[in-house]
Amino acid sequence: MAKVKVHVFLKNGVLDVQGKAVEGALKGLGWNVENARVGKLIEFDFDGADPAGEAKKMCETLLANTVIESYRIEVA
Amino acid sequence: MAKVKVHVFLKNGVLDVQGKAVEGALKGLGWNVENARVGKLIEFDFDGADPAGEAKKMCETLLANTVIESYRIEVA
């Protein structure tokens, strides 16, 4: 059983409205924050061979919208 | 300028409907996946003293709903 973490985030150049909102709110509260980006972190236990390769397939088919999103996979 | 990563996730015991949906969908596609959880990963550059302490304050005031969510802070 492998612990898999998948980080899905908008590609550079795609406007991250959630990130902009967070940045604006933090600035409004007095913090000097730049380049805020909000992504998703999906964690699960995977039972099977080649967790990294299977996680890549999961991202391509379901977890990420590869038109606008990138992903990073960590297997522990 | 410190790079700060904040991982916000639902506390254990709080039903994670997004995680359940991901788990069900991956199972439906033939992957043997358990305990899927979906969280948020907020990344930003912070200019100021004590980034870890300030990030903790940001979480308490804005980034996390501490009634149902926990957070983990990484400063690089």
Backbone of each chain as nested JSON, in Angstrom:
{
  "chains": [
    {"id": "A", "residues": [
      {"number": 1, "name": "MET", "atoms": {"N": [0.855, -1.199, 0.0], "CA": [0.0, 0.0, 0.0], "C": [0.889, 1.247, 0.0]}},
      {"number": 2, "name": "ALA", "atoms": {"N": [0.821, 2.012, -1.076], "CA": [1.657, 3.207, -1.176], "C": [0.82, 4.45, -0.891]}},
      {"number": 3, "name": "LYS", "atoms": {"N": [1.424, 5.398, -0.171], "CA": [0.779, 6.697, 0.069], "C": [1.147, 7.61, -1.087]}},
      {"number": 4, "name": "VAL", "atoms": {"N": [0.139, 8.075, -1.804], "CA": [0.387, 8.918, -2.979], "C": [-0.161, 10.317, -2.717]}},
      {"number": 5, "name": "LYS", "atoms": {"N": [0.637, 11.327, -3.052], "CA": [0.181, 12.724, -2.964], "C": [0.228, 13.313, -4.352]}},
      {"number": 6, "name": "VAL", "atoms": {"N": [-0.854, 13.907, -4.792], "CA": [-0.904, 14.546, -6.095], "C": [-1.22, 16.024, -5.891]}},
      {"number": 7, "name": "HIS", "atoms": {"N": [-0.331, 16.869, -6.352], "CA": [-0.548, 18.315, -6.266], "C": [-0.967, 18.817, -7.647]}},
      {"number": 8, "name": "VAL", "atoms": {"N": [-2.182, 19.333, -7.721], "CA": [-2.717, 19.835, -8.991], "C": [-2.803, 21.353, -8.902]}},
      {"number": 9, "name": "PHE", "atoms": {"N": [-2.215, 22.042, -9.87], "CA": [-2.199, 23.516, -9.815], "C": [-2.35, 24.075, -11.223]}},
      {"number": 10, "name": "LEU", "atoms": {"N": [-2.859, 25.267, -11.301], "CA": [-3.032, 25.931, -12.586], "C": [-1.672, 26.216, -13.205]}},
      {"number": 11, "name": "LYS", "atoms": {"N": [-1.574, 26.061, -14.518], "CA": [-0.331, 26.349, -15.214], "C": [0.014, 27.828, -15.097]}},
      {"number": 12, "name": "ASN", "atoms": {"N": [1.307, 28.112, -15.157], "CA": [1.738, 29.515, -15.205], "C": [1.102, 30.174, -16.427]}},
      {"number": 13, "name": "GLY", "atoms": {"N": [0.628, 31.371, -16.26], "CA": [0.012, 32.061, -17.373], "C": [-1.498, 31.953, -17.352]}},
      {"number": 14, "name": "VAL", "atoms": {"N": [-2.03, 30.977, -16.604], "CA": [-3.478, 30.878, -16.445], "C": [-3.854, 31.687, -15.207]}},
      {"number": 15, "name": "LEU", "atoms": {"N": [-4.787, 32.583, -15.349], "CA": [-5.167, 33.456, -14.232], "C": [-5.74, 32.624, -13.089]}},
      {"number": 16, "name": "ASP", "atoms": {"N": [-5.146, 32.759, -11.904], "CA": [-5.601, 32.023, -10.732], "C": [-6.441, 32.975, -9.871]}},
      {"number": 17, "name": "VAL", "atoms": {"N": [-7.75, 32.966, -10.107], "CA": [-8.611, 33.932, -9.413], "C": [-8.656, 33.676, -7.913]}},
      {"number": 18, "name": "GLN", "atoms": {"N": [-8.613, 32.388, -7.527], "CA": [-8.612, 32.064, -6.1], "C": [-7.337, 32.615, -5.447]}},
      {"number": 19, "name": "GLY", "atoms": {"N": [-6.22, 32.448, -6.149], "CA": [-4.956, 32.97, -5.636], "C": [-4.988, 34.484, -5.509]}},
      {"number": 20, "name": "LYS", "atoms": {"N": [-5.55, 35.146, -6.524], "CA": [-5.652, 36.611, -6.49], "C": [-6.515, 37.061, -5.312]}},
      {"number": 21, "name": "ALA", "atoms": {"N": [-7.596, 36.311, -5.066], "CA": [-8.49, 36.663, -3.958], "C": [-7.769, 36.522, -2.622]}},
      {"number": 22, "name": "VAL", "atoms": {"N": [-7.028, 35.42, -2.463], "CA": [-6.273, 35.201, -1.231], "C": [-5.237, 36.311, -1.053]}},
      {"number": 23, "name": "GLU", "atoms": {"N": [-4.53, 36.634, -2.146], "CA": [-3.489, 37.662, -2.092], "C": [-4.092, 39.011, -1.693]}},
      {"number": 24, "name": "GLY", "atoms": {"N": [-5.224, 39.339, -2.316], "CA": [-5.874, 40.608, -1.996], "C": [-6.326, 40.67, -0.553]}},
      {"number": 25, "name": "ALA", "atoms": {"N": [-6.878, 39.569, -0.064], "CA": [-7.368, 39.547, 1.313], "C": [-6.216, 39.659, 2.306]}},
      {"number": 26, "name": "LEU", "atoms": {"N": [-5.12, 38.93, 2.031], "CA": [-3.965, 38.986, 2.947], "C": [-3.341, 40.374, 2.936]}},
      {"number": 27, "name": "LYS", "atoms": {"N": [-3.28, 40.997, 1.751], "CA": [-2.751, 42.367, 1.679], "C": [-3.641, 43.317, 2.457]}},
      {"number": 28, "name": "GLY", "atoms": {"N": [-4.951, 43.111, 2.325], "CA": [-5.906, 43.946, 3.053], "C": [-5.758, 43.837, 4.558]}},
      {"number": 29, "name": "LEU", "atoms": {"N": [-5.266, 42.694, 5.009], "CA": [-5.039, 42.483, 6.443], "C": [-3.639, 42.931, 6.872]}},
      {"number": 30, "name": "GLY", "atoms": {"N": [-2.876, 43.485, 5.902], "CA": [-1.598, 44.08, 6.266], "C": [-0.371, 43.221, 5.99]}},
      {"number": 31, "name": "TRP", "atoms": {"N": [-0.562, 42.062, 5.367], "CA": [0.599, 41.218, 5.071], "C": [1.119, 41.49, 3.675]}},
      {"number": 32, "name": "ASN", "atoms": {"N": [2.427, 41.546, 3.55], "CA": [3.059, 41.811, 2.259], "C": [3.297, 40.49, 1.529]}},
      {"number": 33, "name": "VAL", "atoms": {"N": [2.298, 40.08, 0.746], "CA": [2.287, 38.775, 0.098], "C": [2.249, 38.956, -1.417]}},
      {"number": 34, "name": "GLU", "atoms": {"N": [3.027, 38.133, -2.13], "CA": [3.048, 38.205, -3.6], "C": [2.858, 36.813, -4.194]}},
      {"number": 35, "name": "ASN", "atoms": {"N": [2.416, 36.783, -5.45], "CA": [2.36, 35.547, -6.225], "C": [1.611, 34.419, -5.526]}},
      {"number": 36, "name": "ALA", "atoms": {"N": [0.486, 34.724, -4.903], "CA": [-0.283, 33.667, -4.239], "C": [-0.945, 32.789, -5.294]}},
      {"number": 37, "name": "ARG", "atoms": {"N": [-0.835, 31.483, -5.114], "CA": [-1.463, 30.507, -5.999], "C": [-2.182, 29.491, -5.112]}},
      {"number": 38, "name": "VAL", "atoms": {"N": [-3.366, 29.091, -5.532], "CA": [-4.104, 28.086, -4.777], "C": [-4.249, 26.847, -5.643]}},
      {"number": 39, "name": "GLY", "atoms": {"N": [-3.805, 25.715, -5.113], "CA": [-3.928, 24.446, -5.829], "C": [-4.638, 23.415, -4.978]}},
      {"number": 40, "name": "LYS", "atoms": {"N": [-4.771, 22.228, -5.552], "CA": [-5.408, 21.123, -4.839], "C": [-4.357, 20.105, -4.461]}},
      {"number": 41, "name": "LEU", "atoms": {"N": [-4.514, 19.507, -3.283], "CA": [-3.632, 18.415, -2.9], "C": [-4.502, 17.19, -2.632]}},
      {"number": 42, "name": "ILE", "atoms": {"N": [-4.329, 16.172, -3.454], "CA": [-5.123, 14.961, -3.334], "C": [-4.223, 13.865, -2.777]}},
      {"number": 43, "name": "GLU", "atoms": {"N": [-4.631, 13.282, -1.656], "CA": [-3.84, 12.221, -1.023], "C": [-4.655, 10.951, -0.987]}},
      {"number": 44, "name": "PHE", "atoms": {"N": [-4.037, 9.826, -1.283], "CA": [-4.754, 8.546, -1.155], "C": [-3.764, 7.402, -0.988]}},
      {"number": 45, "name": "ASP", "atoms": {"N": [-4.292, 6.262, -0.539], "CA": [-3.508, 5.033, -0.452], "C": [-3.805, 4.222, -1.693]}},
      {"number": 46, "name": "PHE", "atoms": {"N": [-2.744, 3.765, -2.348], "CA": [-2.924, 3.003, -3.579], "C": [-2.375, 1.593, -3.391]}},
      {"number": 47, "name": "ASP", "atoms": {"N": [-3.17, 0.616, -3.749], "CA": [-2.78, -0.778, -3.647], "C": [-2.565, -1.311, -5.062]}},
      {"number": 48, "name": "GLY", "atoms": {"N": [-1.335, -1.612, -5.424], "CA": [-1.061, -2.121, -6.762], "C": [0.371, -1.825, -7.155]}},
      {"number": 49, "name": "ALA", "atoms": {"N": [0.737, -2.267, -8.342], "CA": [2.106, -2.071, -8.811], "C": [2.269, -0.675, -9.411]}},
      {"number": 50, "name": "ASP", "atoms": {"N": [3.506, -0.178, -9.389], "CA": [3.888, 1.085, -10.026], "C": [2.979, 2.262, -9.663]}},
      {"number": 51, "name": "PRO", "atoms": {"N": [2.946, 2.626, -8.37], "CA": [2.049, 3.713, -7.955], "C": [2.296, 5.03, -8.693]}},
      {"number": 52, "name": "ALA", "atoms": {"N": [3.567, 5.355, -8.962], "CA": [3.832, 6.635, -9.628], "C": [3.246, 6.639, -11.041]}},
      {"number": 53, "name": "GLY", "atoms": {"N": [3.452, 5.557, -11.765], "CA": [2.925, 5.468, -13.13], "C": [1.403, 5.468, -13.165]}},
      {"number": 54, "name": "GLU", "atoms": {"N": [0.808, 4.751, -12.222], "CA": [-0.66, 4.708, -12.169], "C": [-1.211, 6.084, -11.779]}},
      {"number": 55, "name": "ALA", "atoms": {"N": [-0.533, 6.758, -10.848], "CA": [-0.988, 8.089, -10.437], "C": [-0.937, 9.053, -11.617]}},
      {"number": 56, "name": "LYS", "atoms": {"N": [0.082, 8.89, -12.482], "CA": [0.184, 9.732, -13.671], "C": [-1.04, 9.502, -14.568]}},
      {"number": 57, "name": "LYS", "atoms": {"N": [-1.399, 8.222, -14.746], "CA": [-2.585, 7.919, -15.558], "C": [-3.845, 8.517, -14.93]}},
      {"number": 58, "name": "MET", "atoms": {"N": [-3.95, 8.425, -13.592], "CA": [-5.117, 9.005, -12.901], "C": [-5.217, 10.504, -13.169]}},
      {"number": 59, "name": "CYS", "atoms": {"N": [-4.064, 11.186, -13.119], "CA": [-4.05, 12.63, -13.366], "C": [-4.509, 12.932, -14.785]}},
      {"number": 60, "name": "GLU", "atoms": {"N": [-3.994, 12.158, -15.739], "CA": [-4.326, 12.42, -17.142], "C": [-5.801, 12.172, -17.433]}},
      {"number": 61, "name": "THR", "atoms": {"N": [-6.386, 11.162, -16.746], "CA": [-7.771, 10.81, -17.067], "C": [-8.796, 11.511, -16.183]}},
      {"number": 62, "name": "LEU", "atoms": {"N": [-8.423, 11.839, -14.935], "CA": [-9.458, 12.316, -14.008], "C": [-9.052, 13.513, -13.148]}},
      {"number": 63, "name": "LEU", "atoms": {"N": [-7.868, 13.449, -12.549], "CA": [-7.586, 14.386, -11.462], "C": [-7.252, 15.796, -11.929]}},
      {"number": 64, "name": "ALA", "atoms": {"N": [-6.607, 15.908, -13.083], "CA": [-6.21, 17.234, -13.558], "C": [-6.835, 17.518, -14.919]}},
      {"number": 65, "name": "ASN", "atoms": {"N": [-7.186, 18.754, -15.126], "CA": [-7.587, 19.216, -16.451], "C": [-6.306, 19.699, -17.129]}},
      {"number": 66, "name": "THR", "atoms": {"N": [-5.717, 18.827, -17.941], "CA": [-4.361, 19.106, -18.437], "C": [-4.304, 20.251, -19.444]}},
      {"number": 67, "name": "VAL", "atoms": {"N": [-5.451, 20.753, -19.838], "CA": [-5.442, 21.941, -20.702], "C": [-4.932, 23.153, -19.907]}},
      {"number": 68, "name": "ILE", "atoms": {"N": [-5.39, 23.273, -18.667], "CA": [-5.021, 24.453, -17.876], "C": [-4.256, 24.116, -16.594]}},
      {"number": 69, "name": "GLU", "atoms": {"N": [-4.193, 22.808, -16.251], "CA": [-3.567, 22.452, -14.979], "C": [-2.346, 21.552, -15.166]}},
      {"number": 70, "name": "SER", "atoms": {"N": [-1.385, 21.692, -14.276], "CA": [-0.248, 20.779, -14.195], "C": [-0.384, 19.97, -12.911]}},
      {"number": 71, "name": "TYR", "atoms": {"N": [0.435, 18.942, -12.8], "CA": [0.405, 18.16, -11.557], "C": [1.803, 17.69, -11.199]}},
      {"number": 72, "name": "ARG", "atoms": {"N": [1.95, 17.363, -9.923], "CA": [3.218, 16.846, -9.401], "C": [2.854, 15.663, -8.514]}},
      {"number": 73, "name": "ILE", "atoms": {"N": [3.533, 14.558, -8.681], "CA": [3.191, 13.334, -7.951], "C": [4.315, 13.0, -6.979]}},
      {"number": 74, "name": "GLU", "atoms": {"N": [3.931, 12.677, -5.738], "CA": [4.892, 12.194, -4.743], "C": [4.407, 10.862, -4.222]}},
      {"number": 75, "name": "VAL", "atoms": {"N": [5.271, 9.875, -4.207], "CA": [4.905, 8.571, -3.655], "C": [5.769, 8.326, -2.429]}},
      {"number": 76, "name": "ALA", "atoms": {"N": [5.125, 7.983, -1.306], "CA": [5.874, 7.72, -0.061], "C": [5.627, 6.278, 0.373]}}
    ]},
    {"id": "B", "residues": [
      {"number": 1, "name": "MET", "atoms": {"N": [12.653, 37.567, 1.029], "CA": [11.39, 37.019, 0.482], "C": [11.353, 35.504, 0.706]}},
      {"number": 2, "name": "ALA", "atoms": {"N": [10.437, 35.033, 1.511], "CA": [10.347, 33.601, 1.808], "C": [9.209, 32.976, 1.02]}},
      {"number": 3, "name": "LYS", "atoms": {"N": [9.465, 31.778, 0.501], "CA": [8.414, 31.027, -0.176], "C": [7.667, 30.221, 0.887]}},
      {"number": 4, "name": "VAL", "atoms": {"N": [6.378, 30.475, 1.009], "CA": [5.581, 29.797, 2.037], "C": [4.562, 28.89, 1.363]}},
      {"number": 5, "name": "LYS", "atoms": {"N": [4.442, 27.664, 1.875], "CA": [3.406, 26.744, 1.409], "C": [2.513, 26.41, 2.584]}},
      {"number": 6, "name": "VAL", "atoms": {"N": [1.21, 26.558, 2.383], "CA": [0.256, 26.23, 3.433], "C": [-0.67, 25.143, 2.907]}},
      {"number": 7, "name": "HIS", "atoms": {"N": [-0.677, 24.021, 3.591], "CA": [-1.579, 22.929, 3.222], "C": [-2.758, 22.927, 4.196]}},
      {"number": 8, "name": "VAL", "atoms": {"N": [-3.958, 23.149, 3.646], "CA": [-5.174, 23.195, 4.462], "C": [-6.01, 21.963, 4.146]}},
      {"number": 9, "name": "PHE", "atoms": {"N": [-6.375, 21.198, 5.163], "CA": [-7.124, 19.959, 4.926], "C": [-8.17, 19.776, 6.017]}},
      {"number": 10, "name": "LEU", "atoms": {"N": [-9.213, 19.038, 5.675], "CA": [-10.265, 18.769, 6.651], "C": [-9.72, 17.896, 7.771]}},
      {"number": 11, "name": "LYS", "atoms": {"N": [-10.154, 18.164, 9.007], "CA": [-9.716, 17.343, 10.136], "C": [-10.199, 15.905, 9.979]}},
      {"number": 12, "name": "ASN", "atoms": {"N": [-9.457, 14.988, 10.569], "CA": [-9.925, 13.613, 10.599], "C": [-11.279, 13.57, 11.307]}},
      {"number": 13, "name": "GLY", "atoms": {"N": [-12.186, 12.786, 10.773], "CA": [-13.509, 12.688, 11.399], "C": [-14.513, 13.588, 10.718]}},
      {"number": 14, "name": "VAL", "atoms": {"N": [-14.03, 14.576, 9.963], "CA": [-14.933, 15.424, 9.181], "C": [-15.09, 14.783, 7.803]}},
      {"number": 15, "name": "LEU", "atoms": {"N": [-16.319, 14.542, 7.391], "CA": [-16.565, 13.878, 6.112], "C": [-16.018, 14.715, 4.961]}},
      {"number": 16, "name": "ASP", "atoms": {"N": [-15.153, 14.105, 4.164], "CA": [-14.542, 14.803, 3.025], "C": [-15.269, 14.339, 1.758]}},
      {"number": 17, "name": "VAL", "atoms": {"N": [-16.316, 15.07, 1.383], "CA": [-17.14, 14.635, 0.242], "C": [-16.36, 14.674, -1.071]}},
      {"number": 18, "name": "GLN", "atoms": {"N": [-15.488, 15.661, -1.224], "CA": [-14.675, 15.736, -2.432], "C": [-13.754, 14.515, -2.52]}},
      {"number": 19, "name": "GLY", "atoms": {"N": [-13.158, 14.15, -1.38], "CA": [-12.307, 12.965, -1.341], "C": [-13.09, 11.709, -1.682]}},
      {"number": 20, "name": "LYS", "atoms": {"N": [-14.281, 11.587, -1.121], "CA": [-15.131, 10.42, -1.407], "C": [-15.461, 10.35, -2.895]}},
      {"number": 21, "name": "ALA", "atoms": {"N": [-15.743, 11.5, -3.502], "CA": [-16.072, 11.536, -4.923], "C": [-14.885, 11.084, -5.763]}},
      {"number": 22, "name": "VAL", "atoms": {"N": [-13.698, 11.589, -5.419], "CA": [-12.486, 11.197, -6.142], "C": [-12.257, 9.697, -5.994]}},
      {"number": 23, "name": "GLU", "atoms": {"N": [-12.393, 9.209, -4.752], "CA": [-12.177, 7.784, -4.477], "C": [-13.147, 6.922, -5.295]}},
      {"number": 24, "name": "GLY", "atoms": {"N": [-14.423, 7.312, -5.286], "CA": [-15.427, 6.559, -6.034], "C": [-15.149, 6.557, -7.524]}},
      {"number": 25, "name": "ALA", "atoms": {"N": [-14.736, 7.705, -8.042], "CA": [-14.469, 7.808, -9.476], "C": [-13.258, 6.966, -9.864]}},
      {"number": 26, "name": "LEU", "atoms": {"N": [-12.198, 7.022, -9.032], "CA": [-10.997, 6.229, -9.346], "C": [-11.303, 4.739, -9.256]}},
      {"number": 27, "name": "LYS", "atoms": {"N": [-12.092, 4.35, -8.241], "CA": [-12.485, 2.943, -8.136], "C": [-13.289, 2.518, -9.355]}},
      {"number": 28, "name": "GLY", "atoms": {"N": [-14.181, 3.393, -9.786], "CA": [-14.994, 3.096, -10.966], "C": [-14.161, 2.913, -12.222]}},
      {"number": 29, "name": "LEU", "atoms": {"N": [-12.979, 3.562, -12.237], "CA": [-12.072, 3.413, -13.383], "C": [-11.119, 2.228, -13.204]}},
      {"number": 30, "name": "GLY", "atoms": {"N": [-11.284, 1.48, -12.093], "CA": [-10.529, 0.24, -11.924], "C": [-9.309, 0.338, -11.026]}},
      {"number": 31, "name": "TRP", "atoms": {"N": [-9.102, 1.498, -10.375], "CA": [-7.95, 1.634, -9.48], "C": [-8.353, 1.333, -8.041]}},
      {"number": 32, "name": "ASN", "atoms": {"N": [-7.483, 0.619, -7.35], "CA": [-7.758, 0.239, -5.968], "C": [-7.205, 1.312, -5.021]}},
      {"number": 33, "name": "VAL", "atoms": {"N": [-8.064, 2.272, -4.743], "CA": [-7.655, 3.456, -3.995], "C": [-8.456, 3.542, -2.699]}},
      {"number": 34, "name": "GLU", "atoms": {"N": [-7.786, 3.906, -1.593], "CA": [-8.467, 4.039, -0.305], "C": [-8.12, 5.377, 0.332]}},
      {"number": 35, "name": "ASN", "atoms": {"N": [-8.971, 5.816, 1.24], "CA": [-8.692, 6.996, 2.079], "C": [-8.307, 8.244, 1.277]}},
      {"number": 36, "name": "ALA", "atoms": {"N": [-9.009, 8.483, 0.186], "CA": [-8.704, 9.682, -0.591], "C": [-9.17, 10.918, 0.178]}},
      {"number": 37, "name": "ARG", "atoms": {"N": [-8.295, 11.927, 0.22], "CA": [-8.63, 13.209, 0.859], "C": [-8.204, 14.315, -0.086]}},
      {"number": 38, "name": "VAL", "atoms": {"N": [-9.028, 15.334, -0.174], "CA": [-8.685, 16.469, -1.035], "C": [-8.506, 17.706, -0.161]}},
      {"number": 39, "name": "GLY", "atoms": {"N": [-7.355, 18.326, -0.28], "CA": [-7.09, 19.529, 0.488], "C": [-6.659, 20.667, -0.432]}},
      {"number": 40, "name": "LYS", "atoms": {"N": [-6.386, 21.802, 0.179], "CA": [-5.939, 22.975, -0.585], "C": [-4.466, 23.208, -0.313]}},
      {"number": 41, "name": "LEU", "atoms": {"N": [-3.746, 23.635, -1.331], "CA": [-2.351, 24.011, -1.13], "C": [-2.197, 25.453, -1.588]}},
      {"number": 42, "name": "ILE", "atoms": {"N": [-1.906, 26.328, -0.653], "CA": [-1.759, 27.755, -0.947], "C": [-0.274, 28.099, -0.887]}},
      {"number": 43, "name": "GLU", "atoms": {"N": [0.237, 28.672, -1.964], "CA": [1.659, 29.039, -2.029], "C": [1.768, 30.533, -2.259]}},
      {"number": 44, "name": "PHE", "atoms": {"N": [2.696, 31.158, -1.567], "CA": [2.915, 32.587, -1.816], "C": [4.309, 32.998, -1.364]}},
      {"number": 45, "name": "ASP", "atoms": {"N": [4.731, 34.163, -1.836], "CA": [5.993, 34.749, -1.385], "C": [5.656, 35.766, -0.3]}},
      {"number": 46, "name": "PHE", "atoms": {"N": [6.364, 35.666, 0.799], "CA": [6.1, 36.571, 1.912], "C": [7.331, 37.415, 2.189]}},
      {"number": 47, "name": "ASP", "atoms": {"N": [7.104, 38.728, 2.293], "CA": [8.185, 39.65, 2.569], "C": [7.992, 40.188, 3.982]}},
      {"number": 48, "name": "GLY", "atoms": {"N": [8.866, 39.801, 4.894], "CA": [8.743, 40.277, 6.263], "C": [9.445, 39.326, 7.216]}},
      {"number": 49, "name": "ALA", "atoms": {"N": [9.422, 39.659, 8.494], "CA": [10.089, 38.84, 9.493], "C": [9.201, 37.667, 9.908]}},
      {"number": 50, "name": "ASP", "atoms": {"N": [9.821, 36.615, 10.36], "CA": [9.148, 35.437, 10.914], "C": [8.025, 34.887, 10.017]}},
      {"number": 51, "name": "PRO", "atoms": {"N": [8.374, 34.421, 8.816], "CA": [7.335, 33.933, 7.898], "C": [6.479, 32.806, 8.485]}},
      {"number": 52, "name": "ALA", "atoms": {"N": [7.088, 31.891, 9.244], "CA": [6.306, 30.774, 9.784], "C": [5.25, 31.268, 10.774]}},
      {"number": 53, "name": "GLY", "atoms": {"N": [5.66, 32.174, 11.645], "CA": [4.727, 32.712, 12.638], "C": [3.627, 33.528, 11.982]}},
      {"number": 54, "name": "GLU", "atoms": {"N": [3.998, 34.337, 10.983], "CA": [2.993, 35.148, 10.28], "C": [2.036, 34.246, 9.498]}},
      {"number": 55, "name": "ALA", "atoms": {"N": [2.569, 33.178, 8.881], "CA": [1.721, 32.259, 8.133], "C": [0.707, 31.592, 9.069]}},
      {"number": 56, "name": "LYS", "atoms": {"N": [1.146, 31.299, 10.292], "CA": [0.232, 30.7, 11.279], "C": [-0.925, 31.67, 11.557]}},
      {"number": 57, "name": "LYS", "atoms": {"N": [-0.573, 32.958, 11.731], "CA": [-1.625, 33.97, 11.971], "C": [-2.567, 34.069, 10.776]}},
      {"number": 58, "name": "MET", "atoms": {"N": [-1.999, 33.989, 9.537], "CA": [-2.845, 34.042, 8.329], "C": [-3.836, 32.883, 8.311]}},
      {"number": 59, "name": "CYS", "atoms": {"N": [-3.349, 31.702, 8.704], "CA": [-4.221, 30.53, 8.717], "C": [-5.348, 30.721, 9.719]}},
      {"number": 60, "name": "GLU", "atoms": {"N": [-4.982, 31.218, 10.906], "CA": [-5.983, 31.362, 11.961], "C": [-7.034, 32.411, 11.589]}},
      {"number": 61, "name": "THR", "atoms": {"N": [-6.604, 33.461, 10.867], "CA": [-7.547, 34.535, 10.588], "C": [-8.272, 34.388, 9.257]}},
      {"number": 62, "name": "LEU", "atoms": {"N": [-7.626, 33.746, 8.26], "CA": [-8.212, 33.764, 6.927], "C": [-8.189, 32.433, 6.184]}},
      {"number": 63, "name": "LEU", "atoms": {"N": [-7.039, 31.759, 6.168], "CA": [-6.854, 30.671, 5.204], "C": [-7.575, 29.385, 5.59]}},
      {"number": 64, "name": "ALA", "atoms": {"N": [-7.69, 29.11, 6.875], "CA": [-8.329, 27.862, 7.3], "C": [-9.534, 28.148, 8.178]}},
      {"number": 65, "name": "ASN", "atoms": {"N": [-10.548, 27.327, 8.036], "CA": [-11.669, 27.356, 8.979], "C": [-11.309, 26.362, 10.075]}},
      {"number": 66, "name": "THR", "atoms": {"N": [-10.774, 26.882, 11.178], "CA": [-10.165, 25.995, 12.18], "C": [-11.187, 25.147, 12.947]}},
      {"number": 67, "name": "VAL", "atoms": {"N": [-12.465, 25.39, 12.717], "CA": [-13.474, 24.515, 13.326], "C": [-13.39, 23.125, 12.686]}},
      {"number": 68, "name": "ILE", "atoms": {"N": [-13.233, 23.095, 11.366], "CA": [-13.238, 21.813, 10.663], "C": [-11.944, 21.519, 9.904]}},
      {"number": 69, "name": "GLU", "atoms": {"N": [-11.06, 22.494, 9.833], "CA": [-9.848, 22.29, 9.041], "C": [-8.571, 22.433, 9.875]}},
      {"number": 70, "name": "SER", "atoms": {"N": [-7.558, 21.659, 9.473], "CA": [-6.217, 21.814, 10.031], "C": [-5.306, 22.374, 8.954]}},
      {"number": 71, "name": "TYR", "atoms": {"N": [-4.112, 22.772, 9.358], "CA": [-3.17, 23.276, 8.362], "C": [-1.758, 22.884, 8.733]}},
      {"number": 72, "name": "ARG", "atoms": {"N": [-0.905, 22.907, 7.711], "CA": [0.502, 22.587, 7.897], "C": [1.265, 23.642, 7.101]}},
      {"number": 73, "name": "ILE", "atoms": {"N": [2.287, 24.212, 7.698], "CA": [3.023, 25.317, 7.069], "C": [4.453, 24.872, 6.753]}},
      {"number": 74, "name": "GLU", "atoms": {"N": [4.894, 25.163, 5.54], "CA": [6.286, 24.904, 5.156], "C": [6.88, 26.208, 4.659]}},
      {"number": 75, "name": "VAL", "atoms": {"N": [8.04, 26.558, 5.181], "CA": [8.722, 27.758, 4.71], "C": [10.034, 27.343, 4.034]}},
      {"number": 76, "name": "ALA", "atoms": {"N": [10.236, 27.796, 2.811], "CA": [11.471, 27.434, 2.083], "C": [12.263, 28.69, 1.767]}}
    ]}
  ]
}
